[in-house]
Amino acid sequence: MSPTNNAELPAPQTWEVEPELAAVPSTRRLIKGIAQHWSVPLSHAALRDVELCASEVLTNAVEHTGARFRVTVRWTGEHLRVEVADNSLRAPDPGSAEDMITGGRGLVLVDGLAHSWGWYPEGAGKVVWFECAADQLVTGDRRLAVLVHATQAQTACLPQSA
């Protein structure tokens, strides 16, 4: 049977989140907890990357919409996919100065740590998603390069003092 046969996959989990920054830590822990409950084959380090990517996407939904949003977590048999649906049609931009200042790292980390990510319009808003592959973990020099790039991007966006 195919690893992506829906008959053997856990049902996606979906819930609404209040537009408060205080909701971000508990939501990212819930995402990690769901993955652990499903016994997805992601290492502890990969689950930390899932939490980090989730923090960025969740924080963007809170800060850019100020409205309730929907989170969906699904296991495809190959990837853990996290989707955040909000009421803004504004496209996410990993190079946006505003994202880097408010989130600290913006979507630069999501771009570097996730297997893939993207967005699509849905109704009067959009869905931003990322996937982490069971066999892909950003480690060593590549991980360091992602973190340095995110820090440099953040620093470049900060106002310079005279």
Backbone hydrogen bonds, N-H to C=O, Kabsch-Sander energy under -0.5 kcal/mol:
donor,donor_aa,acceptor,acceptor_aa,energy
5,N,2,S,-1.7
8,E,5,N,-1.9
9,L,6,N,-0.7
13,Q,73,V,-2.5
15,W,71,V,-2.1
17,V,69,F,-3.0
20,E,18,E,-2.3
23,A,20,E,-2.0
24,V,21,L,-1.3
26,S,22,A,-0.6
27,T,23,A,-1.9
28,R,24,V,-2.6
29,R,25,P,-2.0
30,L,26,S,-1.9
31,I,27,T,-2.2
32,K,28,R,-2.1
33,G,29,R,-2.7
34,I,30,L,-2.5
35,A,31,I,-2.0
36,Q,32,K,-2.4
37,H,33,G,-2.7
38,W,34,I,-2.3
39,S,36,Q,-1.1
40,V,35,A,-2.1
42,L,40,V,-2.5
47,L,43,S,-2.4
48,R,44,H,-1.7
49,D,45,A,-1.7
50,V,46,A,-2.0
51,E,47,L,-2.3
52,L,48,R,-2.4
53,C,49,D,-2.9
54,A,50,V,-2.8
55,S,51,E,-2.5
56,E,52,L,-1.8
57,V,53,C,-2.2
58,L,54,A,-3.1
59,T,55,S,-2.5
60,N,56,E,-2.1
61,A,57,V,-1.8
62,V,58,L,-2.1
63,E,59,T,-2.9
64,H,60,N,-2.5
65,T,61,A,-1.1
66,G,61,A,-0.7
66,G,62,V,-1.5
69,F,17,V,-1.9
70,R,85,A,-2.4
71,V,15,W,-2.9
72,T,83,E,-2.4
73,V,13,Q,-2.6
74,R,81,R,-2.5
76,T,74,R,-0.5
76,T,79,H,-2.7
80,L,132,C,-2.6
81,R,74,R,-3.1
81,R,79,H,-0.6
82,V,130,F,-2.5
83,E,72,T,-2.8
84,V,128,V,-2.9
85,A,70,R,-3.0
86,D,84,V,-0.5
86,D,126,K,-2.3
96,S,93,D,-2.0
100,M,96,S,-1.8
101,I,97,A,-2.1
102,T,98,E,-2.6
103,G,99,D,-2.3
104,G,100,M,-0.7
106,G,99,D,-0.8
108,V,105,R,-1.3
111,D,107,L,-2.8
112,G,108,V,-1.8
113,L,109,L,-3.0
114,A,110,V,-2.2
115,H,131,E,-2.2
116,S,131,E,-1.4
118,G,129,W,-2.2
120,Y,127,V,-1.8
122,E,125,G,-2.3
125,G,122,E,-2.2
126,K,86,D,-1.4
127,V,120,Y,-2.6
128,V,84,V,-2.6
129,W,118,G,-2.5
130,F,82,V,-1.9
131,E,116,S,-2.9
132,C,80,L,-2.2
134,A,78,E,-1.8
136,Q,133,A,-1.1
137,L,135,D,-0.5
139,T,137,L,-0.8
142,R,139,T,-1.0
143,R,139,T,-1.3
144,L,140,G,-2.3
145,A,141,D,-2.5
146,V,142,R,-2.0
147,L,143,R,-2.4
148,V,144,L,-2.7
149,H,145,A,-2.6
150,A,146,V,-2.3
151,T,147,L,-2.2
152,Q,148,V,-2.9
153,A,149,H,-2.5
154,Q,150,A,-2.1
155,T,151,T,-2.6
156,A,152,Q,-2.4
157,C,153,A,-0.9
157,C,154,Q,-0.8
158,L,154,Q,-0.7
158,L,155,T,-0.8
